[in-house]
Each structure stands twice: as C-alpha cells, then as structure tokens.
Amino acid sequence: SNFRFGENHAIMGVAFSWIMALACAAPPLFGWSRYIPEGMQCSCGIDYYTLKPEVN
C-alpha cells in the first residue's frame, strides 16, 4: 500500500483530540457531574460515587 501521512491527517488528528478533550472537560463546567480525586489522589475522574441527582 502507498499510504502517506499528510497535512489533512494531522489536522483531523488534532481536531479529534480537541473534540474529545472538550467532551470530557465541559460537562462539569455546566454543572453536570464533577471531578474527584481517584486512587492515590494523583489523578481525577468523574464522580461516580455521589448519588445525588443534582450532582450527576
């Protein structure tokens, strides 16, 4: 096959990365769910533990 990684592929990769990052980061900014520290308190994740409807 004769595949070349071109400028369009790079642009699509960067755009996809930004879209996925915004999809993960935006909901807590609008009041839907929140992030809490996980595991050894060195990273954050979505709060699956709080059962209050106003948080989730």
CHARMM internal coordinates of N, CA and C (Angstrom, degrees):
IC EDIT
DIST 1 N 1 CA 1.4515
DIST 1 CA 1 C 1.5272
ANGL 1 N 1 CA 1 C 109.74
DIST 1 C 2 N 1.3055
ANGL 1 CA 1 C 2 N 115.12
DIHE 1 N 1 CA 1 C 2 N 156.08
DIST 2 N 2 CA 1.4594
ANGL 1 C 2 N 2 CA 121.03
DIHE 1 CA 1 C 2 N 2 CA -175.36
DIST 2 CA 2 C 1.5310
ANGL 2 N 2 CA 2 C 109.70
DIHE 1 C 2 N 2 CA 2 C -119.67
DIST 2 C 3 N 1.3401
ANGL 2 CA 2 C 3 N 116.59
DIHE 2 N 2 CA 2 C 3 N 62.75
DIST 3 N 3 CA 1.4598
ANGL 2 C 3 N 3 CA 121.26
DIHE 2 CA 2 C 3 N 3 CA -178.49
DIST 3 CA 3 C 1.5215
ANGL 3 N 3 CA 3 C 109.96
DIHE 2 C 3 N 3 CA 3 C -89.59
DIST 3 C 4 N 1.3277
ANGL 3 CA 3 C 4 N 115.27
DIHE 3 N 3 CA 3 C 4 N 134.41
DIST 4 N 4 CA 1.4679
ANGL 3 C 4 N 4 CA 121.05
DIHE 3 CA 3 C 4 N 4 CA 175.11
DIST 4 CA 4 C 1.5241
ANGL 4 N 4 CA 4 C 108.57
DIHE 3 C 4 N 4 CA 4 C -125.49
DIST 4 C 5 N 1.3131
ANGL 4 CA 4 C 5 N 115.00
DIHE 4 N 4 CA 4 C 5 N 132.45
DIST 5 N 5 CA 1.4580
ANGL 4 C 5 N 5 CA 120.85
DIHE 4 CA 4 C 5 N 5 CA 176.81
DIST 5 CA 5 C 1.5185
ANGL 5 N 5 CA 5 C 107.32
DIHE 4 C 5 N 5 CA 5 C -80.81
DIST 5 C 6 N 1.3324
ANGL 5 CA 5 C 6 N 115.00
DIHE 5 N 5 CA 5 C 6 N 107.73
DIST 6 N 6 CA 1.4573
ANGL 5 C 6 N 6 CA 119.55
DIHE 5 CA 5 C 6 N 6 CA -174.90
DIST 6 CA 6 C 1.5136
ANGL 6 N 6 CA 6 C 113.40
DIHE 5 C 6 N 6 CA 6 C -105.64
DIST 6 C 7 N 1.3144
ANGL 6 CA 6 C 7 N 114.28
DIHE 6 N 6 CA 6 C 7 N -174.19
DIST 7 N 7 CA 1.4606
ANGL 6 C 7 N 7 CA 121.43
DIHE 6 CA 6 C 7 N 7 CA -178.77
DIST 7 CA 7 C 1.5214
ANGL 7 N 7 CA 7 C 111.62
DIHE 6 C 7 N 7 CA 7 C -61.76
DIST 7 C 8 N 1.3262
ANGL 7 CA 7 C 8 N 117.35
DIHE 7 N 7 CA 7 C 8 N -39.49
DIST 8 N 8 CA 1.4711
ANGL 7 C 8 N 8 CA 120.14
DIHE 7 CA 7 C 8 N 8 CA 179.66
DIST 8 CA 8 C 1.5247
ANGL 8 N 8 CA 8 C 111.36
DIHE 7 C 8 N 8 CA 8 C -63.52
DIST 8 C 9 N 1.3161
ANGL 8 CA 8 C 9 N 117.56
DIHE 8 N 8 CA 8 C 9 N -38.37
DIST 9 N 9 CA 1.4598
ANGL 8 C 9 N 9 CA 120.26
DIHE 8 CA 8 C 9 N 9 CA 177.60
DIST 9 CA 9 C 1.5279
ANGL 9 N 9 CA 9 C 110.57
DIHE 8 C 9 N 9 CA 9 C -63.74
DIST 9 C 10 N 1.3059
ANGL 9 CA 9 C 10 N 117.50
DIHE 9 N 9 CA 9 C 10 N -41.54
DIST 10 N 10 CA 1.4619
ANGL 9 C 10 N 10 CA 121.51
DIHE 9 CA 9 C 10 N 10 CA 179.21
DIST 10 CA 10 C 1.5237
ANGL 10 N 10 CA 10 C 110.75
DIHE 9 C 10 N 10 CA 10 C -64.63
DIST 10 C 11 N 1.3120
ANGL 10 CA 10 C 11 N 117.13
DIHE 10 N 10 CA 10 C 11 N -43.72
DIST 11 N 11 CA 1.4700
ANGL 10 C 11 N 11 CA 121.07
DIHE 10 CA 10 C 11 N 11 CA 179.26
DIST 11 CA 11 C 1.5192
ANGL 11 N 11 CA 11 C 110.37
DIHE 10 C 11 N 11 CA 11 C -63.37
DIST 11 C 12 N 1.3290
ANGL 11 CA 11 C 12 N 117.41
DIHE 11 N 11 CA 11 C 12 N -43.41
DIST 12 N 12 CA 1.4657
ANGL 11 C 12 N 12 CA 120.64
DIHE 11 CA 11 C 12 N 12 CA 178.76
DIST 12 CA 12 C 1.5293
ANGL 12 N 12 CA 12 C 110.93
DIHE 11 C 12 N 12 CA 12 C -64.43
DIST 12 C 13 N 1.3241
ANGL 12 CA 12 C 13 N 117.73
DIHE 12 N 12 CA 12 C 13 N -38.10
DIST 13 N 13 CA 1.4598
ANGL 12 C 13 N 13 CA 120.81
DIHE 12 CA 12 C 13 N 13 CA 178.08
DIST 13 CA 13 C 1.5136
ANGL 13 N 13 CA 13 C 112.54
DIHE 12 C 13 N 13 CA 13 C -64.99
DIST 13 C 14 N 1.3179
ANGL 13 CA 13 C 14 N 116.72
DIHE 13 N 13 CA 13 C 14 N -42.97
DIST 14 N 14 CA 1.4701
ANGL 13 C 14 N 14 CA 120.80
DIHE 13 CA 13 C 14 N 14 CA 178.21
DIST 14 CA 14 C 1.5267
ANGL 14 N 14 CA 14 C 110.13
DIHE 13 C 14 N 14 CA 14 C -66.49
DIST 14 C 15 N 1.3257
ANGL 14 CA 14 C 15 N 117.63
DIHE 14 N 14 CA 14 C 15 N -43.60
DIST 15 N 15 CA 1.4683
ANGL 14 C 15 N 15 CA 121.21
DIHE 14 CA 14 C 15 N 15 CA 179.27
DIST 15 CA 15 C 1.5240
ANGL 15 N 15 CA 15 C 110.61
DIHE 14 C 15 N 15 CA 15 C -62.28
DIST 15 C 16 N 1.3217
ANGL 15 CA 15 C 16 N 117.37
DIHE 15 N 15 CA 15 C 16 N -44.07
DIST 16 N 16 CA 1.4640
ANGL 15 C 16 N 16 CA 121.06
DIHE 15 CA 15 C 16 N 16 CA 178.70
DIST 16 CA 16 C 1.5254
ANGL 16 N 16 CA 16 C 110.75
DIHE 15 C 16 N 16 CA 16 C -61.61
DIST 16 C 17 N 1.3178
ANGL 16 CA 16 C 17 N 117.23
DIHE 16 N 16 CA 16 C 17 N -41.71
DIST 17 N 17 CA 1.4637
ANGL 16 C 17 N 17 CA 121.07
DIHE 16 CA 16 C 17 N 17 CA 178.93
DIST 17 CA 17 C 1.5258
ANGL 17 N 17 CA 17 C 111.49
DIHE 16 C 17 N 17 CA 17 C -61.88
DIST 17 C 18 N 1.3277
ANGL 17 CA 17 C 18 N 117.06
DIHE 17 N 17 CA 17 C 18 N -43.31
DIST 18 N 18 CA 1.4652
ANGL 17 C 18 N 18 CA 121.10
DIHE 17 CA 17 C 18 N 18 CA 179.00
DIST 18 CA 18 C 1.5275
ANGL 18 N 18 CA 18 C 111.28
DIHE 17 C 18 N 18 CA 18 C -66.41
DIST 18 C 19 N 1.3105
ANGL 18 CA 18 C 19 N 117.24
DIHE 18 N 18 CA 18 C 19 N -41.52
DIST 19 N 19 CA 1.4697
ANGL 18 C 19 N 19 CA 120.62
DIHE 18 CA 18 C 19 N 19 CA 179.77
DIST 19 CA 19 C 1.5255
ANGL 19 N 19 CA 19 C 110.29
DIHE 18 C 19 N 19 CA 19 C -63.05
DIST 19 C 20 N 1.3210
ANGL 19 CA 19 C 20 N 117.36
DIHE 19 N 19 CA 19 C 20 N -44.40
DIST 20 N 20 CA 1.4647
ANGL 19 C 20 N 20 CA 120.34
DIHE 19 CA 19 C 20 N 20 CA 179.16
DIST 20 CA 20 C 1.5297
ANGL 20 N 20 CA 20 C 111.19
DIHE 19 C 20 N 20 CA 20 C -66.18
DIST 20 C 21 N 1.3179
ANGL 20 CA 20 C 21 N 117.90
DIHE 20 N 20 CA 20 C 21 N -39.73
DIST 21 N 21 CA 1.4630
ANGL 20 C 21 N 21 CA 121.02
DIHE 20 CA 20 C 21 N 21 CA 178.56
DIST 21 CA 21 C 1.5265
ANGL 21 N 21 CA 21 C 110.86
DIHE 20 C 21 N 21 CA 21 C -63.86
DIST 21 C 22 N 1.3169
ANGL 21 CA 21 C 22 N 117.00
DIHE 21 N 21 CA 21 C 22 N -43.34
DIST 22 N 22 CA 1.4677
ANGL 21 C 22 N 22 CA 120.30
DIHE 21 CA 21 C 22 N 22 CA 178.51
DIST 22 CA 22 C 1.5192
ANGL 22 N 22 CA 22 C 111.52
DIHE 21 C 22 N 22 CA 22 C -67.08
DIST 22 C 23 N 1.3271
ANGL 22 CA 22 C 23 N 117.35
DIHE 22 N 22 CA 22 C 23 N -36.79
DIST 23 N 23 CA 1.4626
ANGL 22 C 23 N 23 CA 120.70
DIHE 22 CA 22 C 23 N 23 CA 178.47
DIST 23 CA 23 C 1.5306
ANGL 23 N 23 CA 23 C 111.01
DIHE 22 C 23 N 23 CA 23 C -63.51
DIST 23 C 24 N 1.3141
ANGL 23 CA 23 C 24 N 117.37
DIHE 23 N 23 CA 23 C 24 N -32.75
DIST 24 N 24 CA 1.4683
ANGL 23 C 24 N 24 CA 121.19
DIHE 23 CA 23 C 24 N 24 CA 179.10
DIST 24 CA 24 C 1.5225
ANGL 24 N 24 CA 24 C 112.51
DIHE 23 C 24 N 24 CA 24 C -83.64
DIST 24 C 25 N 1.3151
ANGL 24 CA 24 C 25 N 117.86
DIHE 24 N 24 CA 24 C 25 N -33.09
DIST 25 N 25 CA 1.4623
ANGL 24 C 25 N 25 CA 121.17
DIHE 24 CA 24 C 25 N 25 CA -173.71
DIST 25 CA 25 C 1.5234
ANGL 25 N 25 CA 25 C 113.59
DIHE 24 C 25 N 25 CA 25 C -91.43
DIST 25 C 26 N 1.3078
ANGL 25 CA 25 C 26 N 119.12
DIHE 25 N 25 CA 25 C 26 N -25.49
DIST 26 N 26 CA 1.4607
ANGL 25 C 26 N 26 CA 121.65
DIHE 25 CA 25 C 26 N 26 CA -172.32
DIST 26 CA 26 C 1.5275
ANGL 26 N 26 CA 26 C 115.00
DIHE 25 C 26 N 26 CA 26 C -73.68
DIST 26 C 27 N 1.3311
ANGL 26 CA 26 C 27 N 121.96
DIHE 26 N 26 CA 26 C 27 N -40.75
DIST 27 N 27 CA 1.4714
ANGL 26 C 27 N 27 CA 119.54
DIHE 26 CA 26 C 27 N 27 CA -175.03
DIST 27 CA 27 C 1.5263
ANGL 27 N 27 CA 27 C 115.02
DIHE 26 C 27 N 27 CA 27 C -52.64
DIST 27 C 28 N 1.3417
ANGL 27 CA 27 C 28 N 120.99
DIHE 27 N 27 CA 27 C 28 N -46.69
DIST 28 N 28 CA 1.4650
ANGL 27 C 28 N 28 CA 118.71
DIHE 27 CA 27 C 28 N 28 CA 178.02
DIST 28 CA 28 C 1.5267
ANGL 28 N 28 CA 28 C 113.56
DIHE 27 C 28 N 28 CA 28 C -63.45
DIST 28 C 29 N 1.3119
ANGL 28 CA 28 C 29 N 117.92
DIHE 28 N 28 CA 28 C 29 N -27.06
DIST 29 N 29 CA 1.4630
ANGL 28 C 29 N 29 CA 119.95
DIHE 28 CA 28 C 29 N 29 CA 177.79
DIST 29 CA 29 C 1.5186
ANGL 29 N 29 CA 29 C 111.95
DIHE 28 C 29 N 29 CA 29 C -68.10
DIST 29 C 30 N 1.3352
ANGL 29 CA 29 C 30 N 116.94
DIHE 29 N 29 CA 29 C 30 N -23.38
DIST 30 N 30 CA 1.4654
ANGL 29 C 30 N 30 CA 122.01
DIHE 29 CA 29 C 30 N 30 CA 179.05
DIST 30 CA 30 C 1.5225
ANGL 30 N 30 CA 30 C 112.05
DIHE 29 C 30 N 30 CA 30 C -100.87
DIST 30 C 31 N 1.3354
ANGL 30 CA 30 C 31 N 117.39
DIHE 30 N 30 CA 30 C 31 N 11.24
DIST 31 N 31 CA 1.4527
ANGL 30 C 31 N 31 CA 121.26
DIHE 30 CA 30 C 31 N 31 CA 176.06
DIST 31 CA 31 C 1.5132
ANGL 31 N 31 CA 31 C 114.89
DIHE 30 C 31 N 31 CA 31 C 88.25
DIST 31 C 32 N 1.3227
ANGL 31 CA 31 C 32 N 118.64
DIHE 31 N 31 CA 31 C 32 N 6.67
DIST 32 N 32 CA 1.4567
ANGL 31 C 32 N 32 CA 120.98
DIHE 31 CA 31 C 32 N 32 CA 179.53
DIST 32 CA 32 C 1.5152
ANGL 32 N 32 CA 32 C 108.74
DIHE 31 C 32 N 32 CA 32 C -99.42
DIST 32 C 33 N 1.3309
ANGL 32 CA 32 C 33 N 115.98
DIHE 32 N 32 CA 32 C 33 N 110.53
DIST 33 N 33 CA 1.4564
ANGL 32 C 33 N 33 CA 123.59
DIHE 32 CA 32 C 33 N 33 CA -177.56
DIST 33 CA 33 C 1.5269
ANGL 33 N 33 CA 33 C 109.99
DIHE 32 C 33 N 33 CA 33 C 67.03
DIST 33 C 34 N 1.3029
ANGL 33 CA 33 C 34 N 116.38
DIHE 33 N 33 CA 33 C 34 N -168.29
DIST 34 N 34 CA 1.4571
ANGL 33 C 34 N 34 CA 122.37
DIHE 33 CA 33 C 34 N 34 CA 179.41
DIST 34 CA 34 C 1.5167
ANGL 34 N 34 CA 34 C 108.33
DIHE 33 C 34 N 34 CA 34 C -164.99
DIST 34 C 35 N 1.3135
ANGL 34 CA 34 C 35 N 116.31
DIHE 34 N 34 CA 34 C 35 N 168.57
DIST 35 N 35 CA 1.4556
ANGL 34 C 35 N 35 CA 121.70
DIHE 34 CA 34 C 35 N 35 CA 177.00
DIST 35 CA 35 C 1.5185
ANGL 35 N 35 CA 35 C 109.57
DIHE 34 C 35 N 35 CA 35 C -102.23
DIST 35 C 36 N 1.3277
ANGL 35 CA 35 C 36 N 116.30
DIHE 35 N 35 CA 35 C 36 N 142.12
DIST 36 N 36 CA 1.4609
ANGL 35 C 36 N 36 CA 121.98
DIHE 35 CA 35 C 36 N 36 CA 175.81
DIST 36 CA 36 C 1.5325
ANGL 36 N 36 CA 36 C 108.52
DIHE 35 C 36 N 36 CA 36 C -133.38
DIST 36 C 37 N 1.3406
ANGL 36 CA 36 C 37 N 117.30
DIHE 36 N 36 CA 36 C 37 N 156.07
DIST 37 N 37 CA 1.4692
ANGL 36 C 37 N 37 CA 119.82
DIHE 36 CA 36 C 37 N 37 CA 177.41
DIST 37 CA 37 C 1.5327
ANGL 37 N 37 CA 37 C 110.48
DIHE 36 C 37 N 37 CA 37 C -64.77
DIST 37 C 38 N 1.3221
ANGL 37 CA 37 C 38 N 116.12
DIHE 37 N 37 CA 37 C 38 N 142.78
DIST 38 N 38 CA 1.4587
ANGL 37 C 38 N 38 CA 121.68
DIHE 37 CA 37 C 38 N 38 CA 179.69
DIST 38 CA 38 C 1.5183
ANGL 38 N 38 CA 38 C 110.89
DIHE 37 C 38 N 38 CA 38 C -115.56
DIST 38 C 39 N 1.3064
ANGL 38 CA 38 C 39 N 115.28
DIHE 38 N 38 CA 38 C 39 N 158.66
DIST 39 N 39 CA 1.4573
ANGL 38 C 39 N 39 CA 122.57
DIHE 38 CA 38 C 39 N 39 CA 170.56
DIST 39 CA 39 C 1.5095
ANGL 39 N 39 CA 39 C 114.17
DIHE 38 C 39 N 39 CA 39 C 50.45
DIST 39 C 40 N 1.3073
ANGL 39 CA 39 C 40 N 115.91
DIHE 39 N 39 CA 39 C 40 N -114.39
DIST 40 N 40 CA 1.4638
ANGL 39 C 40 N 40 CA 121.84
DIHE 39 CA 39 C 40 N 40 CA -177.30
DIST 40 CA 40 C 1.5254
ANGL 40 N 40 CA 40 C 111.74
DIHE 39 C 40 N 40 CA 40 C -87.09
DIST 40 C 41 N 1.3098
ANGL 40 CA 40 C 41 N 117.31
DIHE 40 N 40 CA 40 C 41 N 19.47
DIST 41 N 41 CA 1.4659
ANGL 40 C 41 N 41 CA 123.64
DIHE 40 CA 40 C 41 N 41 CA 176.67
DIST 41 CA 41 C 1.5246
ANGL 41 N 41 CA 41 C 112.90
DIHE 40 C 41 N 41 CA 41 C 65.75
DIST 41 C 42 N 1.3255
ANGL 41 CA 41 C 42 N 117.54
DIHE 41 N 41 CA 41 C 42 N 25.80
DIST 42 N 42 CA 1.4633
ANGL 41 C 42 N 42 CA 119.93
DIHE 41 CA 41 C 42 N 42 CA -179.63
DIST 42 CA 42 C 1.5281
ANGL 42 N 42 CA 42 C 112.08
DIHE 41 C 42 N 42 CA 42 C -112.34
DIST 42 C 43 N 1.3344
ANGL 42 CA 42 C 43 N 117.34
DIHE 42 N 42 CA 42 C 43 N 1.78
DIST 43 N 43 CA 1.4614
ANGL 42 C 43 N 43 CA 121.01
DIHE 42 CA 42 C 43 N 43 CA 175.70
DIST 43 CA 43 C 1.5202
ANGL 43 N 43 CA 43 C 108.31
DIHE 42 C 43 N 43 CA 43 C -148.73
DIST 43 C 44 N 1.3207
ANGL 43 CA 43 C 44 N 116.30
DIHE 43 N 43 CA 43 C 44 N 164.06
DIST 44 N 44 CA 1.4580
ANGL 43 C 44 N 44 CA 121.16
DIHE 43 CA 43 C 44 N 44 CA -178.69
DIST 44 CA 44 C 1.5213
ANGL 44 N 44 CA 44 C 110.08
DIHE 43 C 44 N 44 CA 44 C -119.30
DIST 44 C 45 N 1.3163
ANGL 44 CA 44 C 45 N 114.65
DIHE 44 N 44 CA 44 C 45 N 154.58
DIST 45 N 45 CA 1.4578
ANGL 44 C 45 N 45 CA 121.19
DIHE 44 CA 44 C 45 N 45 CA 176.55
DIST 45 CA 45 C 1.5089
ANGL 45 N 45 CA 45 C 109.34
DIHE 44 C 45 N 45 CA 45 C -149.03
DIST 45 C 46 N 1.3136
ANGL 45 CA 45 C 46 N 116.33
DIHE 45 N 45 CA 45 C 46 N 173.28
DIST 46 N 46 CA 1.4635
ANGL 45 C 46 N 46 CA 121.38
DIHE 45 CA 45 C 46 N 46 CA -179.54
DIST 46 CA 46 C 1.5232
ANGL 46 N 46 CA 46 C 109.19
DIHE 45 C 46 N 46 CA 46 C -66.39
DIST 46 C 47 N 1.3171
ANGL 46 CA 46 C 47 N 116.45
DIHE 46 N 46 CA 46 C 47 N 142.06
DIST 47 N 47 CA 1.4643
ANGL 46 C 47 N 47 CA 122.78
DIHE 46 CA 46 C 47 N 47 CA -177.95
DIST 47 CA 47 C 1.5286
ANGL 47 N 47 CA 47 C 109.83
DIHE 46 C 47 N 47 CA 47 C -75.93
DIST 47 C 48 N 1.3425
ANGL 47 CA 47 C 48 N 115.90
DIHE 47 N 47 CA 47 C 48 N 99.88
DIST 48 N 48 CA 1.4643
ANGL 47 C 48 N 48 CA 121.26
DIHE 47 CA 47 C 48 N 48 CA 176.49
DIST 48 CA 48 C 1.5173
ANGL 48 N 48 CA 48 C 111.75
DIHE 47 C 48 N 48 CA 48 C -92.38
DIST 48 C 49 N 1.3211
ANGL 48 CA 48 C 49 N 118.37
DIHE 48 N 48 CA 48 C 49 N -7.66
DIST 49 N 49 CA 1.4485
ANGL 48 C 49 N 49 CA 122.26
DIHE 48 CA 48 C 49 N 49 CA -170.86
DIST 49 CA 49 C 1.5248
ANGL 49 N 49 CA 49 C 113.53
DIHE 48 C 49 N 49 CA 49 C -90.78
DIST 49 C 50 N 1.3072
ANGL 49 CA 49 C 50 N 118.51
DIHE 49 N 49 CA 49 C 50 N -30.94
DIST 50 N 50 CA 1.4570
ANGL 49 C 50 N 50 CA 121.84
DIHE 49 CA 49 C 50 N 50 CA -178.91
DIST 50 CA 50 C 1.5198
ANGL 50 N 50 CA 50 C 109.04
DIHE 49 C 50 N 50 CA 50 C -78.72
DIST 50 C 51 N 1.3328
ANGL 50 CA 50 C 51 N 116.39
DIHE 50 N 50 CA 50 C 51 N 124.84
DIST 51 N 51 CA 1.4621
ANGL 50 C 51 N 51 CA 120.93
DIHE 50 CA 50 C 51 N 51 CA -175.98
DIST 51 CA 51 C 1.5237
ANGL 51 N 51 CA 51 C 113.45
DIHE 50 C 51 N 51 CA 51 C -96.64
DIST 51 C 52 N 1.3214
ANGL 51 CA 51 C 52 N 118.46
DIHE 51 N 51 CA 51 C 52 N 5.35
DIST 52 N 52 CA 1.4583
ANGL 51 C 52 N 52 CA 121.30
DIHE 51 CA 51 C 52 N 52 CA -179.40
DIST 52 CA 52 C 1.5264
ANGL 52 N 52 CA 52 C 110.21
DIHE 51 C 52 N 52 CA 52 C -70.84
DIST 52 C 53 N 1.3304
ANGL 52 CA 52 C 53 N 118.74
DIHE 52 N 52 CA 52 C 53 N 128.69
DIST 53 N 53 CA 1.4742
ANGL 52 C 53 N 53 CA 120.41
DIHE 52 CA 52 C 53 N 53 CA 179.52
DIST 53 CA 53 C 1.5215
ANGL 53 N 53 CA 53 C 113.40
DIHE 52 C 53 N 53 CA 53 C -61.35
DIST 53 C 54 N 1.3397
ANGL 53 CA 53 C 54 N 118.51
DIHE 53 N 53 CA 53 C 54 N -30.03
DIST 54 N 54 CA 1.4638
ANGL 53 C 54 N 54 CA 119.26
DIHE 53 CA 53 C 54 N 54 CA -178.77
DIST 54 CA 54 C 1.5254
ANGL 54 N 54 CA 54 C 112.19
DIHE 53 C 54 N 54 CA 54 C -72.25
DIST 54 C 55 N 1.3234
ANGL 54 CA 54 C 55 N 118.12
DIHE 54 N 54 CA 54 C 55 N -16.83
DIST 55 N 55 CA 1.4616
ANGL 54 C 55 N 55 CA 121.63
DIHE 54 CA 54 C 55 N 55 CA 177.57
DIST 55 CA 55 C 1.5184
ANGL 55 N 55 CA 55 C 110.70
DIHE 54 C 55 N 55 CA 55 C -92.86
DIST 55 C 56 N 1.3218
ANGL 55 CA 55 C 56 N 117.28
DIHE 55 N 55 CA 55 C 56 N -41.24
DIST 56 N 56 CA 1.4675
ANGL 55 C 56 N 56 CA 120.86
DIHE 55 CA 55 C 56 N 56 CA -176.31
DIST 56 CA 56 C 1.4799
ANGL 56 N 56 CA 56 C 110.19
DIHE 55 C 56 N 56 CA 56 C -98.68
END
COOR INIT
IC SEED 1 N 1 CA 1 C
IC BUILD
